[in-house]
C-alpha cells in the first residue's frame, strides 16, 4: 500500500514539474539562447553600482520580448514538446532505476529502529520529507557513531548519483533534439519540427553519437553539483549545527553554491548539444570552429570570460573589449546584431 502511495505521490510531483516547466519555458528559451552566445540586441550605455560607465546587454525579459516580436507568442514555446518529453523520460528513468536499486538492495541502508518518537513528526513531514528520509537512513542519527553515519551518507550519495546518471543518459537524446529545435530561432531553420521529426533530423545530421552530444559536460555538472552540495550539507549538519531551521537554510545555501560553481558545465553542455549540426547557431561566427570537444569549448569560454553567460538573467554586461571616453563606454569592436 505504501509503495502505491509513494508511486502516486512521485507522479504527482512529475505532473507539477511539467506544469511548472511549461509556464517557465519562455524564460528557459531565452536563457538557452544566451548560453549558446546569441546576442541579437545592441548593448546600451549604463553604469555599474559603483558608478563606472559600462555597456549592458538586455535582461531576460527584454530578450523574451525580442523573441515575441520575431516569432509571436507561439515562438516563445519553441521546443516545448521535446523538452517535456525529455523531462518525462528523465523522471521515469530515474524512478525505474530507484526501484531496481531498492529491489536488489544496492546502495541501500538498513533501517534503524528509533525508540525516540517525535510527537510533532507528522506535522512536519509534509515540509521536510527529504530531511525525514535522511533521518530514516540514519545519516543524522546522533546515537550512531560518526563512521557509521558517514558510510550511510556515502551509500545514499551513490544511490542518488546512480539514479541521476541513468536518467541523464536515457533522456539526453530528447534534450539534444529540444536544444536544436530551440536553436533554430537563430537561423530561422525548420529542420527540427515535431518530436519524431526532430529525432530523425538529429540522426541524419549527427548519426547515433549525435543523440548524446553534450552528455559528458552535463553529467559532470550534475554529478558535481549533487556531490558538492550533499557533502557540504552532511559536514555542516554532522559537525557544526543540529538546529532544524538552520539546517534548511544551510541546504538551500549549499545547493545554490554548488549550482553556481558547476554552472559553466551547463553552458558547455548547451553549446555542445547543437555543435555538429548544420544549424546557423552551431557555425562560425556564431560558434567558433575550435569547439572540437567539450574541453576545448570550456577552455575557450573561460578565456573569453563567457563561461557564466546566462547565469544572471537580470543584470547582464557586455564583456567585449571597450574603452571609456567622455564618461561613456565605447566597444573597441563593432557589435553586429543578428539579422533575421
N, C-alpha and C positions, 0 to 999 in steps of 0.2 A: 504493500500500500504506500509506504513511504517513497519507494522508488518511483511509483507512478506519479505521486505528487511532486517529487523533485523534477521529473521529466517535464511535467506540465508547467512548473514554475520556470524551468530553463527555457522552454519555447515561448513563454510569455515575455521573458526578457529579450529573446531574439526579436519578437514582434515589436516591442517597444524600441529596440535599437534600429530596426528597419524604418519605423516611422520617423525617428529622430534623424536618421541618415537622409531620408527623403526631404525633410524640412531644411536641413543644413547643406544639401548638395550644391546649391549655387555658390555658397561660400567656399566649399571644398574645390569646386571647379576653378574659381578664381585663384585659390591658393596653389593648386596644381600648376596652373599656367605660369604663376610667379616662380614656382620651383624649377620649372624647365627653362626659365630665363626669358619668357615672352613679356616684353615691356612695350606696349603699343602707345602709351601716352607720354608726352614730353614732360620731363620733370620741371617743377616750378620752384621759384625762389622762396625761401623761408629762413627761419633762424632756429637754432637748437635751443634747449632750455637754458644754456649759458650765454645766449645772445650771439652766437657765432653764425655768420651767414653760411648757408648751405643750400643744396638742391634736394628737394623732396620728391619722392615718387608717390603716385596715388595710393591711398589705402584700399583695403579690400572692397569696401562699399563703392568707392569711385570706380574701381576696376570692374566690379559687378555691373554697375550702371553702363559702363562701356560695352560689356558683353550683351546687355539687353538692347542697347542701341543698334548693335550689329546684327544680332540673331533673334531679337524679340524675347519674350518671356519663355517660350519653349526652349530657346537656345541655352537658357540658364540651367536646364536639366539635361544637357548633353551628356551621354554616357551613364545616365542613372540606372537603367535596366541592367547593364552589365555590372555596375558597382553593387547593386542589390544582389545579383546572382553570386558575385564573388563573396559578399558577406555571408549569404545564406550557406554557401558551400563551406566557408570558413568555420562558422559556428557548428554546422553539422559534423564536420570532420573532427573538430575539437571535442564535441560531445561523444562521438563514437570512440575516439582514442581514449578518452577518460574512462568510458565504460570497459574497454578492453583491458586497460591497465589495472582497474579495480578488480575485474574478474580474475585476472592472473596474479593479483597481489604484487604488482610491480610498482615500486616507489610508493608503497602504502605503509602507513604506520599502524601498529597495533593499537586498538582503542584502550583508553585509560579509564578505569572506574574511579570517578572523582566523588569522594564522600561529601565534599563541601558543595552543597547546592545553594545557589544564589536565588533568593526569593524573587528578585526582580529580573531574573533571567528572561522570562517570557516577554516582559515589557520591552526589553532592549534588543530582542532577537531580530526584529524587523530592520533596524538601522545598522546593526553590527554583525551581519551574517558572516562576512569574511573573517572578522576577528573571532567570532564564535567558532568558525571552522578551524582556525589556527589553534584555539584553546582546546578543541576536541582532539586535535593531533598531539597535544601535549607540548607544543613548541614553547608556550609561555607559562607552563605549569611550574610554579615556584617549588613544588615538592620534588621535582625531578632534578637530578644533577645536571649541571650545565653541559657536560659532554653528551649526555643522552638527548637533551633538548636540541643541541647542535646537529646531532645525527638525524633527528626527526625533521629539523628545518631543511637539511640537505636533501632528504627524501622528498619532501613536499616541493622543494625547488625543482628537483629533477622531474617530478610529476608535471608541474606547470610548464616547464620548458619542453617536455616531450609533446604534450598536447598542443602547445602553441606552434611548435616546429612542424608537426604533421599538418596542422590546419593551414599554415602559410604555404607549404609546398603544394598541397592539393588545390588551394584556391588561387595560386599565382597565375595560372593561365587566364582566368577570368579577369584578374586585376590588370594584367598586361593589355588585354583587349579593351577594358574600360579606360585605361590611361590613353591608349592610342585613339580611341573614339573621342575622348576629351581634347586631345592634342590636335584634332582636325580643325579646331577653331582657328589655329594659326594660319594654315594654308588653304582653308575652305575646301578640304577634300571631303569625299563621301565614300571612301573605301570601307570604313568600319561602321557599317549600318546594321542595326539589329544584332541580337545575341549570336545567332548562328552565323550570320554573315561576317561579323567581326572576328569570330573564332577562325573561320575559314581564311579570312584575309591574313591573320597572324601566321597561319601555316604556309600560305602561299608566299609571303614576303620573307619570313624568317625560318621556316622549317619547324621541326619538332622542338628544337632547342629554344626557338623564339618564345615558346609558351612560358619559359622560365627566365626570360630576360629580367635582369634586376633582382633575381632571387637572393643572391648572396648578400648584398648590402641590406636588403630588407630583413633577412634572417639575423645578420649581425646586429642590426639596430634593435630589433625586437628582443632578441635574447639578451643583449647587453643591458637594455632598459629594465627588463624583468629581474635580471641578476643583480644589478646595482641597487635598484630600489628595494628589492626584497632583503638583500644583505644589510643595507643601511638600517632598514626598519628593524630587523632582527637584532642588530647590535645595539641600537638605541633602546629598544624595549627590554632587552635582556640585561643590559649593564647600566643604563642611565635612568630610565623612567618606567614606572609601573602605573602611572596615572592614566586612566582610560580616556579622558577627554584630551589630554595632551598627546596620547598615542595616535588618536585620529588625526590630529593636526600634523604630527610627525609623518604619518603615512602619506598625507596629501603633499607635504613639502618635499619628501624624498622622491615621490613619484614625479613631481614637477622637475626636480633637479635631474633625475635620470633621463626623462624625456628631452630635456634641453641639451644634455651632454651628447645624447645619441641622435639628435635631430639631423645632423649632416648626412647620416646614412639614409635617411628617408628622402632627402633631396637627391642623393646619388641614385637611389632605387627608382625614383620617378624619371630621372634622365635616362637611365639605362633601360627602362621598360619600353621606351619608344625608340631608342637607338637601334639601328639595324633595319628600321622600316624606311619606306620611301616618302614618309611624311615630310613636309617642309620644316616642321618643328624639329626634326631629327637631323637636319642637314645644315652645313655652314651657310650663312654666318650665324644662323640661329643657335646651332650647337656645333662646337669645334669637332673637326675630324679626328682629333687626338684622343677622343674617348673610345679607345680600342678595348678597354676593360674598365671595371668599376674602380679599380685603384687609380688608374690614370685620370678618371673623371674626378675622384675625390681630391687628388693632388692638385689638379687644375683649379677646381672650385676654391680650394683653400688658398692657393697662391693669389687668386683674384679677389679674395675676400667675399666670395659668393656662396660659401657652403652653409650659411644660415638663412638664405633667402626664403622668404615665406614664413619665417618663424614669428615675425612681428607683423601683424596684419593692419595695425592702426597707424604706426609711425614707421615709415619706410624712407630711407635716404639713398640718394644716388651715390654709388661708391666709385665711380669712374674718376679719372684724373681731372682736377678742377683747380682754379686759382680764384682768389678773392680780389676783385677790382672795384673800387668805389662802393664798398660795403655790399657787394653782390658777388655771389659765387658764379663763376663762368666755367663751363666744361671745356677742357682742352681739346676734346674730340667731339665732333658734331654728333648730336644724338639723332638717330634715324628711327622715327616711329614706324611701326608696321603699316603696310598698305594692304588693303583687302580687295 
